[in-house]
């Protein structure tokens, strides 16, 4: 009986831990998709929006860097490219 209770407790802890990890990865993945999707419409973005996207990219970069997901380095690389594009577009808009 004790072994059964112990096994159930361990299983519960494992399932809850896995669910938390999955939720956190989904959270930053959705945020990544939302931010980088805006790079497809650079003409529609004004300087304030570009600044906001750059700031959001910085915050997301920290989340992804702290992630234990195996493909987080790929997402981090792609996010850095999106951020660099936003910075470039902001500079172009400042000159015009």
C-alpha positions in Angstrom: 0.0 0.0 0.0 2.8 2.4 0.9 4.6 1.6 -2.4 1.4 2.4 -4.3 0.9 5.7 -2.6 4.6 6.6 -3.1 4.4 5.6 -6.8 1.3 7.7 -7.3 2.9 10.7 -5.6 6.0 10.4 -7.8 3.9 10.1 -10.9 1.8 13.1 -9.9 5.0 15.2 -9.4 6.4 14.0 -12.7 3.2 14.8 -14.7 2.9 18.3 -13.1 6.5 19.1 -13.8 6.2 18.0 -17.4 3.0 20.1 -17.8 4.7 23.2 -16.4 7.7 22.8 -18.7 5.4 22.3 -21.7 3.3 25.4 -20.8 6.4 27.6 -20.5 7.8 26.5 -23.8 4.4 27.1 -25.5 4.2 30.5 -24.0 7.5 31.7 -25.5 6.8 29.9 -28.8 3.6 31.8 -29.2 5.3 35.1 -28.3 8.1 34.3 -30.8 5.6 33.6 -33.6 3.7 36.9 -32.8 6.9 39.0 -32.8 8.6 37.5 -35.8 5.4 37.5 -37.8 5.5 41.3 -37.8 8.8 41.3 -39.8 6.7 40.4 -42.8 5.1 43.8 -42.9 7.9 46.3 -42.2 6.2 49.2 -44.2 3.2 49.1 -41.9 5.3 49.6 -38.7 6.0 53.0 -37.4 9.0 53.8 -35.2 7.1 53.4 -31.9 5.9 49.9 -33.0 9.4 49.0 -34.0 10.8 50.1 -30.7 8.1 48.1 -28.9 9.0 45.0 -30.9 12.7 45.5 -30.2 12.0 45.7 -26.5 9.7 42.6 -26.6 12.5 40.7 -28.5 14.9 41.5 -25.7 12.5 40.1 -23.0 11.8 37.1 -25.1 15.5 36.5 -25.7 16.0 36.1 -22.0 13.2 33.6 -21.7 14.5 31.5 -24.6 18.1 31.6 -23.3 16.9 30.2 -20.0 14.9 27.5 -21.7 15.9 23.9 -21.6 14.2 23.0 -24.8 16.5 21.2 -27.3 15.7 23.6 -30.1 15.8 26.8 -28.1 19.2 27.8 -29.7 17.5 27.7 -33.2 14.7 30.0 -32.0 17.2 32.3 -30.3 19.1 32.6 -33.6 15.9 33.3 -35.5 14.8 35.9 -32.9 18.1 37.7 -33.1 17.6 37.9 -36.9 14.1 39.4 -36.4 15.3 41.8 -33.8 18.2 43.0 -36.1 15.7 43.5 -38.9 13.5 45.7 -36.6 16.6 47.7 -35.6 17.5 48.2 -39.3 14.0 49.3 -40.2 13.9 51.7 -37.3 17.1 53.3 -38.5 15.8 53.5 -42.1 12.6 55.2 -40.9 14.6 57.7 -38.8 16.5 58.8 -41.9 13.4 59.3 -43.9 
